[in-house]
C-alpha cells in the first residue's frame, strides 16, 4: 500500500513538473493565502459581515470587491486597458494595484482599531473598500495565464496554487499576531514579484499553446452571459451559502472570529478534501478533470448544513469546516471553468473571471440579507434550524439547475482539446463524437481493435502501450497523448520508444501505421485481423 501511494505521488510530481510553472504556483498561492486571511482569519480583522452587527471592515471589503468585479465585467469588453488577451504572463498593472491597495487597506484598518475605532466608522469601511478592490485586482492579475494554457495545465496550476496558498495560510496563522500581520502584508507584493519573474523569464513550454477557438454552431458566439444561466446561478447560490455558513450561530460568531482555530480547521479540511480528490484523479480518472472538484462540492456543503441543528458549538465548527471544503471545491471548479469559457468564446480572460466573481460576491450580499431576515424573524424551530432548512432548499434548487452543468468542465474540440468522459467507460463514444464534430477521421473500428489485440499478443505490448498505439493509429500527437492518458511527456516518449523497439520499427510513426494497416512485418508475421 505504501509503495503504491509513493508511486502515485511520484507520477503526480512528474506531471506537475512538466505541467506547472513553479513561479505561477507560488505567486498565485500568495494570492490564495491573502484571500483566506482576509476572509476567515483574525490576523487582519475580527470584524463580522453580519448586518445585525452594523457595517464593518469586512462589509466594506465585500462591497469593494463586488463594485470592482462588476466594473471590470461591464467595462472589460469596452475599455482597451481591460481587454487583455490570454497570455502566459500575469497582468502586472493589476498586481501592482493589488500590492498597493491591499496592504494600505489592512494598515488603515489596523490603525483605526488601534486608535479606538468601534470597527464600523467611515475610516474602517474605507479600509475595507481598499482591500476589496485590491482582492479584485489580484484575481484580475492572475486571470490571463490560466486562460492561456490547455485544460491539463490549468487544472494542475490551480490545484498547486491552492495547496501553496493553504500551506502559507496555516504557517502564518500559527505565528504570533504581530509577525503574522507583517507577513500577511507581504503576500500581495510577493505575488507581484513572482508575476514579474514570469514576465521577465517566460516559460517557453507554453508559448504557442493557446488554443484558437472556432465557432460552435450550437450556441451564439458571443453570449450576453458568458457563463450561461446554470453556472451563473450556481455562483450566486454558493456565494449566498458561504455567507449563511458564517452566521449559523450568531451567539458565538464573535468568539469564532477572534480565534485562529476555526480558520485552521476550515483550511485543514479543505486541503484534506483536495488531497483526496487529487489522489482519486491521478489513480482512477488518470487525467485532469475539473468535474472531480465540482461533484463533491454540493455534497460537502449539504452535509455541513444538515447536521448543524443537531450538534453543539464544537460540532458546528466541524460542520462548517466541511461546508467550507465544499465552497473551496466549487471555487476550484469555477476558476478552471472560467478559463475554459474564455477559450471557448475567444474572449479575454479578465471580463469572464470578473463576471464570475461579481456573481459570487453578489451571492454573498444576498446571503447576508437572508441571514439578517431569518435572524429577525420569529421562527418556532429556531434560527440555526431555519438556516439549515433554507440552505438545503437552495442546494436542491442548485442540484436541479446544474444537472447539465458538468458540460462547462469540458475542453471542447473547438478549444483544441478532447471531451471529458473517458473515465466513465464512454471514452470511445465521446472521442468518436468529438472527431465527428471536428470533421476529422480516424475513429477506432472493430478492425482496428482486432489489429491492436493481435499486435499486443505478437509483440508483447503492455496494456498502456496498446493505449498509446491506439492513439497513434488515430494520428494523435504526443501532447494529446499526455493529456488523454494523464502521463508526462517523457513517459509518453518512453512508451513510444518501447513500442518501436518491440515491433522493430525503424521508420518512425509512418512505418508503425503501415504495419498496423497492412499487417506486414520485417521479422515476425503479423496475425491477420
Secondary structure, DSSP 8 states (H G I E B T S, - for coil): -HHHHHHHHHHHHHHHHHH--HHHHHHHHHHHHHHHHHHH-TTT------GGG-S-HHHHHHHHHHHHHHHHHHHTTT-TTT-----SS--HHHHHHHHHHHHHHHHHHHHHHHTT--S-SHHHHHHHHHHHHHHHHHHHHHHHHHTSS-HHHHHHHHHHHHHHHHHHHHHHHHS-HHHHHHHHHHHHHHHHHHHHHHHHS--GGGTT--------TTS-SS-SSTTHHHHHHHHHHHHHHHHHHHTTTHHHHHHHHH-SHHHHHHHHHHHHHHHHHHHHIIIII-S--THHHHHHHHHHHHHHHHHHTTS-HHHHHHHHHHHHHHHHHHHHHHHHHHHHHHHHTT--HHHHHHHHHHHHHHHHHHHHHHHHHHHHS--TT-HHHHHHHHHHHHHHHHHHHTTTGGGGG---GGGTS--S-GGGT-HHHHHHHHHHHHT------HHHHHHHHHHHHHHT--HHHHHHHHHHHTT--HHHHHHHHT--HHHHHHHHHHHHHHHT--S-HHHHHHHHHH---SSS-----
